[in-house]
Amino acid sequence: MTFKEEFLAELEDCLRGYGAVPVLDPGALARFIEYVRLLPEDDARLRCLDGVDQGSGSFWNNPAVWWEAVPRFGLVVTDCSVLLDRMLDEAISDEIDVLEMEIRELPG
């Protein structure tokens, strides 16, 4: 399964009520799902999300994405591109935090 397929499956689970979080605006999330579906497989943001999350969970386990951004999409932020950018920003920020913590734990 590609990252995009996995991403779409998770979003669709949220839309159907099976996901980890309730969705406040199902119509907006459905629009976002269609936006992601239409992105080419080699879209830079999707590639970056896939790359930044390898092994760390900075995207899939990020509360700022899955417990804040996704459930509230459509209430304040309605632009699909802005939501995807925020998801990427949050994942990268989380990844940087993880790397900084690992560096601090290095001996010497």
C-alpha positions in Angstrom: 0.0 0.0 0.0 1.4 3.4 -0.9 1.5 6.3 1.5 -1.2 8.0 -0.5 -3.5 5.0 -0.3 -2.9 4.6 3.5 -3.5 8.4 4.0 -6.7 8.2 2.1 -7.9 5.1 4.0 -7.2 6.9 7.3 -9.1 10.0 6.2 -12.0 7.9 4.9 -12.1 6.1 8.3 -12.4 9.5 10.0 -15.2 10.5 7.7 -17.1 7.3 8.3 -16.7 7.7 12.1 -14.2 4.8 12.5 -11.2 7.0 12.9 -9.6 8.1 16.1 -11.3 11.5 16.1 -14.8 12.8 15.4 -15.2 15.0 12.4 -17.0 18.3 12.9 -17.6 19.1 9.2 -17.9 15.9 7.1 -18.5 17.8 3.9 -15.2 19.7 4.3 -13.3 16.5 5.0 -14.9 14.8 2.0 -13.7 17.7 -0.1 -10.2 17.2 1.4 -10.2 13.5 0.6 -11.1 14.2 -3.0 -8.3 16.8 -3.1 -5.7 14.3 -1.9 -7.1 11.6 -4.3 -6.5 13.9 -7.2 -2.9 14.7 -6.2 -0.3 12.9 -8.3 1.6 10.1 -6.6 4.8 12.2 -6.8 3.4 15.3 -5.2 6.2 16.8 -3.1 4.1 17.2 0.0 3.0 13.5 0.0 6.6 12.4 -0.7 7.8 14.6 2.2 5.1 13.3 4.6 6.0 9.7 3.7 9.7 10.4 4.1 9.5 12.4 7.4 7.4 9.7 9.0 9.5 6.6 8.3 9.9 5.0 11.7 9.2 8.0 13.9 5.4 8.3 13.7 5.8 12.1 13.3 2.8 12.2 11.0 0.6 9.3 12.0 0.9 9.8 15.7 0.8 13.6 15.7 -2.0 15.0 17.9 -1.8 18.5 16.1 -2.8 16.7 12.9 -5.2 13.9 13.9 -6.8 15.5 17.0 -6.8 19.1 16.0 -6.4 19.8 12.2 -8.5 17.0 10.7 -11.5 17.1 13.1 -11.8 20.9 12.8 -11.2 21.2 9.1 -13.9 23.3 7.5 -14.6 25.4 10.6 -11.8 27.9 10.3 -9.5 26.6 7.6 -11.4 25.6 4.5 -8.6 25.5 1.9 -7.4 21.9 1.2 -4.0 23.0 0.3 -3.6 24.9 3.6 -4.6 21.8 5.6 -2.1 19.6 3.7 0.6 22.3 4.3 -0.2 22.4 8.0 0.0 18.6 8.2 3.4 18.7 6.6 4.6 21.6 8.8 3.4 19.7 12.0 5.1 16.5 10.9 8.4 18.2 10.1 8.3 20.2 13.4 7.6 17.0 15.4 10.4 15.2 13.5 12.8 18.1 14.4 11.8 17.8 18.1 12.5 14.1 18.0 15.9 14.6 16.4 16.8 17.3 18.9 15.9 15.0 21.8 18.0 12.2 20.3 21.0 14.5 19.9 20.7 15.6 23.5 20.8 12.0 24.6 24.0 11.2 22.8 26.9 10.6 25.1 29.4 13.3 25.4 
